[in-house]
Structure formats: C-alpha cells, structure tokens
Amino acid sequence: MPALRSMPQGAPDEVFDIVYHPTLVAAYASVLATSRSLSRLVHAS
C-alpha cells in the first residue's frame, strides 16, 4: 500500500519507507500494546 503514487520497484529494505503508511503502523502498534496489556491483567488476577 504505497503512501505515494504507484508501487516502487527495488529491494524491500530500500522501498519500505516509501511504501508503508504511518497510520497503519500506529494502529497495529496500538492493537498490539492493548492486547499485551489485557493479557497481563488477566494473568495478574
């Protein structure tokens, strides 16, 4: 999912910063953090 125009060509490490969308990365990180927090709360009781 390119943030700008069409999908660039090249090695994945070179084009990652062009292709990723920061909002999707932030949403994924938020879900992961929430999931870990809830897991710890369940195991703490």
N, CA, C, O and CB atoms as a CASP TS submission, in Angstrom:
PFRMAT TS
TARGET T0000
AUTHOR 0000-0000-0000
METHOD Language model
MODEL 1
PARENT N/A
ATOM      1  N   MET     1       0.847  -1.173   0.000  1.00  0.00           N
ATOM      2  CA  MET     1       0.000   0.000   0.000  1.00  0.00           C
ATOM      3  C   MET     1       0.890   1.232   0.000  1.00  0.00           C
ATOM      4  O   MET     1       1.289   1.700   1.067  1.00  0.00           O
ATOM      5  CB  MET     1      -0.963   0.000   1.217  1.00  0.00           C
ATOM      6  N   PRO     2       1.204   1.756  -1.149  1.00  0.00           N
ATOM      7  CA  PRO     2       2.091   2.911  -1.224  1.00  0.00           C
ATOM      8  C   PRO     2       1.455   4.173  -0.649  1.00  0.00           C
ATOM      9  O   PRO     2       0.273   4.440  -0.865  1.00  0.00           O
ATOM     10  CB  PRO     2       2.497   3.153  -2.658  1.00  0.00           C
ATOM     11  N   ALA     3       2.243   4.933   0.073  1.00  0.00           N
ATOM     12  CA  ALA     3       1.771   6.219   0.587  1.00  0.00           C
ATOM     13  C   ALA     3       1.736   7.258  -0.534  1.00  0.00           C
ATOM     14  O   ALA     3       0.958   8.210  -0.480  1.00  0.00           O
ATOM     15  CB  ALA     3       2.672   6.705   1.743  1.00  0.00           C
ATOM     16  N   LEU     4       2.574   7.071  -1.538  1.00  0.00           N
ATOM     17  CA  LEU     4       2.643   7.998  -2.674  1.00  0.00           C
ATOM     18  C   LEU     4       2.613   7.239  -3.989  1.00  0.00           C
ATOM     19  O   LEU     4       3.368   6.284  -4.170  1.00  0.00           O
ATOM     20  CB  LEU     4       3.910   8.863  -2.594  1.00  0.00           C
ATOM     21  N   ARG     5       1.759   7.647  -4.896  1.00  0.00           N
ATOM     22  CA  ARG     5       1.688   7.127  -6.266  1.00  0.00           C
ATOM     23  C   ARG     5       1.649   5.603  -6.366  1.00  0.00           C
ATOM     24  O   ARG     5       0.994   4.944  -5.560  1.00  0.00           O
ATOM     25  CB  ARG     5       2.855   7.627  -7.042  1.00  0.00           C
ATOM     26  N   SER     6       2.352   5.044  -7.356  1.00  0.00           N
ATOM     27  CA  SER     6       2.322   3.593  -7.572  1.00  0.00           C
ATOM     28  C   SER     6       3.419   2.889  -6.777  1.00  0.00           C
ATOM     29  O   SER     6       4.293   3.529  -6.193  1.00  0.00           O
ATOM     30  CB  SER     6       2.472   3.273  -9.066  1.00  0.00           C
ATOM     31  N   MET     7       3.352   1.562  -6.769  1.00  0.00           N
ATOM     32  CA  MET     7       4.316   0.755  -6.025  1.00  0.00           C
ATOM     33  C   MET     7       5.714   0.904  -6.635  1.00  0.00           C
ATOM     34  O   MET     7       5.903   0.640  -7.822  1.00  0.00           O
ATOM     35  CB  MET     7       3.885  -0.732  -6.015  1.00  0.00           C
ATOM     36  N   PRO     8       6.690   1.325  -5.828  1.00  0.00           N
ATOM     37  CA  PRO     8       8.053   1.474  -6.352  1.00  0.00           C
ATOM     38  C   PRO     8       8.723   0.113  -6.520  1.00  0.00           C
ATOM     39  O   PRO     8       8.334  -0.866  -5.884  1.00  0.00           O
ATOM     40  CB  PRO     8       8.896   2.364  -5.419  1.00  0.00           C
ATOM     41  N   GLN     9       9.718   0.066  -7.372  1.00  0.00           N
ATOM     42  CA  GLN     9      10.477  -1.153  -7.612  1.00  0.00           C
ATOM     43  C   GLN     9      11.792  -1.079  -6.845  1.00  0.00           C
ATOM     44  O   GLN     9      12.345   0.004  -6.657  1.00  0.00           O
ATOM     45  CB  GLN     9      10.732  -1.362  -9.131  1.00  0.00           C
ATOM     46  N   GLY    10      12.287  -2.220  -6.406  1.00  0.00           N
ATOM     47  CA  GLY    10      13.567  -2.272  -5.712  1.00  0.00           C
ATOM     48  C   GLY    10      13.537  -3.265  -4.576  1.00  0.00           C
ATOM     49  O   GLY    10      12.550  -3.971  -4.370  1.00  0.00           O
ATOM     50  N   ALA    11      14.633  -3.309  -3.841  1.00  0.00           N
ATOM     51  CA  ALA    11      14.753  -4.213  -2.700  1.00  0.00           C
ATOM     52  C   ALA    11      13.812  -3.760  -1.586  1.00  0.00           C
ATOM     53  O   ALA    11      13.642  -2.559  -1.375  1.00  0.00           O
ATOM     54  CB  ALA    11      16.219  -4.269  -2.190  1.00  0.00           C
ATOM     55  N   PRO    12      13.194  -4.711  -0.866  1.00  0.00           N
ATOM     56  CA  PRO    12      12.249  -4.343   0.193  1.00  0.00           C
ATOM     57  C   PRO    12      12.831  -3.372   1.228  1.00  0.00           C
ATOM     58  O   PRO    12      12.140  -2.455   1.671  1.00  0.00           O
ATOM     59  CB  PRO    12      11.775  -5.589   0.896  1.00  0.00           C
ATOM     60  N   ASP    13      14.087  -3.567   1.611  1.00  0.00           N
ATOM     61  CA  ASP    13      14.694  -2.670   2.602  1.00  0.00           C
ATOM     62  C   ASP    13      14.822  -1.246   2.087  1.00  0.00           C
ATOM     63  O   ASP    13      14.794  -0.294   2.867  1.00  0.00           O
ATOM     64  CB  ASP    13      16.063  -3.188   3.006  1.00  0.00           C
ATOM     65  N   GLU    14      14.963  -1.100   0.777  1.00  0.00           N
ATOM     66  CA  GLU    14      15.148   0.235   0.203  1.00  0.00           C
ATOM     67  C   GLU    14      13.838   0.983   0.004  1.00  0.00           C
ATOM     68  O   GLU    14      13.820   2.212   0.061  1.00  0.00           O
ATOM     69  CB  GLU    14      15.866   0.129  -1.116  1.00  0.00           C
ATOM     70  N   VAL    15      12.736   0.262  -0.229  1.00  0.00           N
ATOM     71  CA  VAL    15      11.472   0.931  -0.531  1.00  0.00           C
ATOM     72  C   VAL    15      10.485   0.949   0.634  1.00  0.00           C
ATOM     73  O   VAL    15       9.394   1.503   0.496  1.00  0.00           O
ATOM     74  CB  VAL    15      10.831   0.269  -1.705  1.00  0.00           C
ATOM     75  N   PHE    16      10.835   0.364   1.767  1.00  0.00           N
ATOM     76  CA  PHE    16       9.899   0.283   2.893  1.00  0.00           C
ATOM     77  C   PHE    16       9.397   1.658   3.327  1.00  0.00           C
ATOM     78  O   PHE    16       8.194   1.839   3.515  1.00  0.00           O
ATOM     79  CB  PHE    16      10.560  -0.413   4.071  1.00  0.00           C
ATOM     80  N   ASP    17      10.286   2.618   3.488  1.00  0.00           N
ATOM     81  CA  ASP    17       9.886   3.954   3.959  1.00  0.00           C
ATOM     82  C   ASP    17       8.954   4.657   2.982  1.00  0.00           C
ATOM     83  O   ASP    17       8.174   5.520   3.386  1.00  0.00           O
ATOM     84  CB  ASP    17      11.116   4.816   4.192  1.00  0.00           C
ATOM     85  N   ILE    18       9.025   4.303   1.714  1.00  0.00           N
ATOM     86  CA  ILE    18       8.151   4.913   0.717  1.00  0.00           C
ATOM     87  C   ILE    18       6.782   4.238   0.718  1.00  0.00           C
ATOM     88  O   ILE    18       5.767   4.891   0.476  1.00  0.00           O
ATOM     89  CB  ILE    18       8.786   4.829  -0.680  1.00  0.00           C
ATOM     90  N   VAL    19       6.752   2.940   0.989  1.00  0.00           N
ATOM     91  CA  VAL    19       5.541   2.142   0.819  1.00  0.00           C
ATOM     92  C   VAL    19       4.634   2.141   2.041  1.00  0.00           C
ATOM     93  O   VAL    19       3.414   2.211   1.891  1.00  0.00           O
ATOM     94  CB  VAL    19       5.911   0.737   0.482  1.00  0.00           C
ATOM     95  N   TYR    20       5.187   2.066   3.236  1.00  0.00           N
ATOM     96  CA  TYR    20       4.322   1.904   4.419  1.00  0.00           C
ATOM     97  C   TYR    20       3.518   3.175   4.691  1.00  0.00           C
ATOM     98  O   TYR    20       3.920   4.273   4.307  1.00  0.00           O
ATOM     99  CB  TYR    20       5.166   1.543   5.660  1.00  0.00           C
ATOM    100  N   HIS    21       2.413   3.012   5.339  1.00  0.00           N
ATOM    101  CA  HIS    21       1.573   4.149   5.710  1.00  0.00           C
ATOM    102  C   HIS    21       1.642   4.293   7.225  1.00  0.00           C
ATOM    103  O   HIS    21       1.245   3.369   7.935  1.00  0.00           O
ATOM    104  CB  HIS    21       0.086   3.961   5.218  1.00  0.00           C
ATOM    105  N   PRO    22       2.132   5.417   7.748  1.00  0.00           N
ATOM    106  CA  PRO    22       2.345   5.570   9.189  1.00  0.00           C
ATOM    107  C   PRO    22       1.089   5.351  10.035  1.00  0.00           C
ATOM    108  O   PRO    22       1.192   4.893  11.174  1.00  0.00           O
ATOM    109  CB  PRO    22       2.887   6.936   9.465  1.00  0.00           C
ATOM    110  N   THR    23      -0.078   5.663   9.509  1.00  0.00           N
ATOM    111  CA  THR    23      -1.307   5.454  10.270  1.00  0.00           C
ATOM    112  C   THR    23      -1.550   3.969  10.507  1.00  0.00           C
ATOM    113  O   THR    23      -1.982   3.579  11.592  1.00  0.00           O
ATOM    114  CB  THR    23      -2.503   6.076   9.541  1.00  0.00           C
ATOM    115  N   LEU    24      -1.280   3.143   9.511  1.00  0.00           N
ATOM    116  CA  LEU    24      -1.456   1.702   9.682  1.00  0.00           C
ATOM    117  C   LEU    24      -0.468   1.141  10.686  1.00  0.00           C
ATOM    118  O   LEU    24      -0.811   0.261  11.476  1.00  0.00           O
ATOM    119  CB  LEU    24      -1.304   0.984   8.349  1.00  0.00           C
ATOM    120  N   VAL    25       0.748   1.643  10.660  1.00  0.00           N
ATOM    121  CA  VAL    25       1.758   1.194  11.616  1.00  0.00           C
ATOM    122  C   VAL    25       1.340   1.581  13.035  1.00  0.00           C
ATOM    123  O   VAL    25       1.474   0.782  13.962  1.00  0.00           O
ATOM    124  CB  VAL    25       3.145   1.798  11.273  1.00  0.00           C
ATOM    125  N   ALA    26       0.843   2.788  13.204  1.00  0.00           N
ATOM    126  CA  ALA    26       0.403   3.241  14.525  1.00  0.00           C
ATOM    127  C   ALA    26      -0.795   2.429  15.018  1.00  0.00           C
ATOM    128  O   ALA    26      -0.867   2.087  16.198  1.00  0.00           O
ATOM    129  CB  ALA    26       0.044   4.733  14.484  1.00  0.00           C
ATOM    130  N   ALA    27      -1.725   2.121  14.132  1.00  0.00           N
ATOM    131  CA  ALA    27      -2.890   1.324  14.521  1.00  0.00           C
ATOM    132  C   ALA    27      -2.464  -0.079  14.945  1.00  0.00           C
ATOM    133  O   ALA    27      -2.961  -0.599  15.944  1.00  0.00           O
ATOM    134  CB  ALA    27      -3.904   1.246  13.363  1.00  0.00           C
ATOM    135  N   TYR    28      -1.562  -0.688  14.207  1.00  0.00           N
ATOM    136  CA  TYR    28      -1.072  -2.024  14.554  1.00  0.00           C
ATOM    137  C   TYR    28      -0.368  -1.997  15.915  1.00  0.00           C
ATOM    138  O   TYR    28      -0.587  -2.882  16.742  1.00  0.00           O
ATOM    139  CB  TYR    28      -0.110  -2.551  13.460  1.00  0.00           C
ATOM    140  N   ALA    29       0.464  -1.001  16.146  1.00  0.00           N
ATOM    141  CA  ALA    29       1.177  -0.894  17.418  1.00  0.00           C
ATOM    142  C   ALA    29       0.198  -0.701  18.578  1.00  0.00           C
ATOM    143  O   ALA    29       0.406  -1.244  19.663  1.00  0.00           O
ATOM    144  CB  ALA    29       2.183   0.269  17.371  1.00  0.00           C
ATOM    145  N   SER    30      -0.844   0.055  18.354  1.00  0.00           N
ATOM    146  CA  SER    30      -1.848   0.286  19.393  1.00  0.00           C
ATOM    147  C   SER    30      -2.583  -0.999  19.756  1.00  0.00           C
ATOM    148  O   SER    30      -2.781  -1.295  20.934  1.00  0.00           O
ATOM    149  CB  SER    30      -2.848   1.344  18.936  1.00  0.00           C
ATOM    150  N   VAL    31      -2.984  -1.757  18.748  1.00  0.00           N
ATOM    151  CA  VAL    31      -3.671  -3.031  18.995  1.00  0.00           C
ATOM    152  C   VAL    31      -2.748  -4.006  19.714  1.00  0.00           C
ATOM    153  O   VAL    31      -3.175  -4.704  20.634  1.00  0.00           O
ATOM    154  CB  VAL    31      -4.168  -3.648  17.672  1.00  0.00           C
ATOM    155  N   LEU    32      -1.503  -4.058  19.307  1.00  0.00           N
ATOM    156  CA  LEU    32      -0.550  -4.956  19.947  1.00  0.00           C
ATOM    157  C   LEU    32      -0.337  -4.586  21.416  1.00  0.00           C
ATOM    158  O   LEU    32      -0.308  -5.465  22.278  1.00  0.00           O
ATOM    159  CB  LEU    32       0.782  -4.929  19.199  1.00  0.00           C
ATOM    160  N   ALA    33      -0.188  -3.305  21.700  1.00  0.00           N
ATOM    161  CA  ALA    33       0.011  -2.852  23.080  1.00  0.00           C
ATOM    162  C   ALA    33      -1.223  -3.137  23.939  1.00  0.00           C
ATOM    163  O   ALA    33      -1.097  -3.569  25.085  1.00  0.00           O
ATOM    164  CB  ALA    33       0.334  -1.348  23.107  1.00  0.00           C
ATOM    165  N   THR    34      -2.399  -2.899  23.392  1.00  0.00           N
ATOM    166  CA  THR    34      -3.635  -3.167  24.130  1.00  0.00           C
ATOM    167  C   THR    34      -3.781  -4.657  24.422  1.00  0.00           C
ATOM    168  O   THR    34      -4.156  -5.050  25.527  1.00  0.00           O
ATOM    169  CB  THR    34      -4.853  -2.662  23.340  1.00  0.00           C
ATOM    170  N   SER    35      -3.484  -5.472  23.429  1.00  0.00           N
ATOM    171  CA  SER    35      -3.574  -6.917  23.611  1.00  0.00           C
ATOM    172  C   SER    35      -2.628  -7.401  24.706  1.00  0.00           C
ATOM    173  O   SER    35      -3.013  -8.212  25.547  1.00  0.00           O
ATOM    174  CB  SER    35      -3.265  -7.633  22.300  1.00  0.00           C
ATOM    175  N   ARG    36      -1.412  -6.914  24.697  1.00  0.00           N
ATOM    176  CA  ARG    36      -0.448  -7.315  25.730  1.00  0.00           C
ATOM    177  C   ARG    36      -0.878  -6.855  27.112  1.00  0.00           C
ATOM    178  O   ARG    36      -0.737  -7.592  28.088  1.00  0.00           O
ATOM    179  CB  ARG    36       0.932  -6.755  25.411  1.00  0.00           C
ATOM    180  N   SER    37      -1.403  -5.643  27.198  1.00  0.00           N
ATOM    181  CA  SER    37      -1.855  -5.120  28.494  1.00  0.00           C
ATOM    182  C   SER    37      -3.008  -5.952  29.051  1.00  0.00           C
ATOM    183  O   SER    37      -3.024  -6.293  30.234  1.00  0.00           O
ATOM    184  CB  SER    37      -2.287  -3.648  28.357  1.00  0.00           C
ATOM    185  N   LEU    38      -3.974  -6.276  28.186  1.00  0.00           N
ATOM    186  CA  LEU    38      -5.109  -7.066  28.642  1.00  0.00           C
ATOM    187  C   LEU    38      -4.684  -8.474  29.044  1.00  0.00           C
ATOM    188  O   LEU    38      -5.223  -9.033  29.999  1.00  0.00           O
ATOM    189  CB  LEU    38      -6.174  -7.132  27.556  1.00  0.00           C
ATOM    190  N   SER    39      -3.733  -9.047  28.333  1.00  0.00           N
ATOM    191  CA  SER    39      -3.230 -10.377  28.696  1.00  0.00           C
ATOM    192  C   SER    39      -2.583 -10.359  30.075  1.00  0.00           C
ATOM    193  O   SER    39      -2.773 -11.277  30.873  1.00  0.00           O
ATOM    194  CB  SER    39      -2.221 -10.875  27.650  1.00  0.00           C
ATOM    195  N   ARG    40      -1.827  -9.317  30.344  1.00  0.00           N
ATOM    196  CA  ARG    40      -1.175  -9.217  31.658  1.00  0.00           C
ATOM    197  C   ARG    40      -2.202  -9.020  32.782  1.00  0.00           C
ATOM    198  O   ARG    40      -2.025  -9.545  33.881  1.00  0.00           O
ATOM    199  CB  ARG    40      -0.163  -8.055  31.661  1.00  0.00           C
ATOM    200  N   LEU    41      -3.272  -8.263  32.508  1.00  0.00           N
ATOM    201  CA  LEU    41      -4.307  -8.066  33.519  1.00  0.00           C
ATOM    202  C   LEU    41      -5.029  -9.380  33.830  1.00  0.00           C
ATOM    203  O   LEU    41      -5.342  -9.653  34.988  1.00  0.00           O
ATOM    204  CB  LEU    41      -5.315  -7.006  33.051  1.00  0.00           C
ATOM    205  N   VAL    42      -5.290 -10.176  32.825  1.00  0.00           N
ATOM    206  CA  VAL    42      -5.981 -11.444  33.027  1.00  0.00           C
ATOM    207  C   VAL    42      -5.131 -12.387  33.859  1.00  0.00           C
ATOM    208  O   VAL    42      -5.644 -13.069  34.746  1.00  0.00           O
ATOM    209  CB  VAL    42      -6.328 -12.089  31.683  1.00  0.00           C
ATOM    210  N   HIS    43      -3.841 -12.432  33.581  1.00  0.00           N
ATOM    211  CA  HIS    43      -2.951 -13.329  34.305  1.00  0.00           C
ATOM    212  C   HIS    43      -2.585 -12.814  35.714  1.00  0.00           C
ATOM    213  O   HIS    43      -2.101 -13.578  36.549  1.00  0.00           O
ATOM    214  CB  HIS    43      -1.691 -13.542  33.496  1.00  0.00           C
ATOM    215  N   ALA    44      -2.814 -11.542  35.962  1.00  0.00           N
ATOM    216  CA  ALA    44      -2.467 -10.963  37.275  1.00  0.00           C
ATOM    217  C   ALA    44      -3.528 -11.299  38.330  1.00  0.00           C
ATOM    218  O   ALA    44      -3.217 -11.289  39.521  1.00  0.00           O
ATOM    219  CB  ALA    44      -2.309  -9.427  37.160  1.00  0.00           C
ATOM    220  N   SER    45      -4.767 -11.593  37.931  1.00  0.00           N
ATOM    221  CA  SER    45      -5.805 -11.849  38.925  1.00  0.00           C
ATOM    222  C   SER    45      -5.793 -13.257  39.434  1.00  0.00           C
ATOM    223  O   SER    45      -6.614 -13.615  40.278  1.00  0.00           O
ATOM    224  CB  SER    45      -7.142 -11.548  38.361  1.00  0.00           C
TER
END
